[in-house]
Amino acid sequence: MVTFRRQYKPVRNERRRDTRIEFHYPVVLLGIDDQAEILDFSLNGFHIEMKAHHNLVVGQVVTLALRLPTEKQTLRIRAKVVYLDDKGIGCRFVDLGPSHQEMLERCFNVFNATLPID
């Protein structure tokens, strides 16, 4: 189930190129034994909260497994770790095929259009 917990942190210099939405959803990082949750989502990547992120390094490619709430099938997505912070990792999708890109866009558009107004 998707949950929304509004916890915005002020950012001095926004470096993101794409719109990002708050999106709390479970995800599995294959080969890593830890609970993980997506905290936010853009069409280029996720910010994922997890405790075992100290085993990862910037530049490492990981495989994510999840079933988006708008889709019937489980997706396996390759993503590159682009930053580490005290809560988890930021990752950018790599080698997305057209069908995976379409599924991500469909989910993003549904939730982007239905977020509650502050």
C-alpha positions, 0 to 999 in steps of 0.5 A: 500500500502506498502511504504519504508522509509529508516531510519536506526538507529545505534544499539549498540548491536543487539539482534534480532535473525532473519532477519528483513526487513523494511515494512511499512504497516497498521495494526489494534490492536483489542480493541485499537482505534488508527492508527497503522503501521508496520515499520519492519517485521521478521518471529517472529514479528513486530515493530509497530508505534502508538500513543496510545502505552502508554496503553500497557505493556510489556508482554501483548498479543494483537490481530493484524488484517491485510491483507498482500499484498501477501494474499487474506484473513485478518489475525488475529495474536496474539502477545506479546508486548516485548518492548515499545519505543517512537514510538510504540511497538515491538511484537513477534508472539504467537500461530501461526498456520501453515497456518499463518506461511506460509502466513507470510513467503511467504510475508516476502520472496517476500519483502525480495527478492525485496527490492531496493538496496542502 
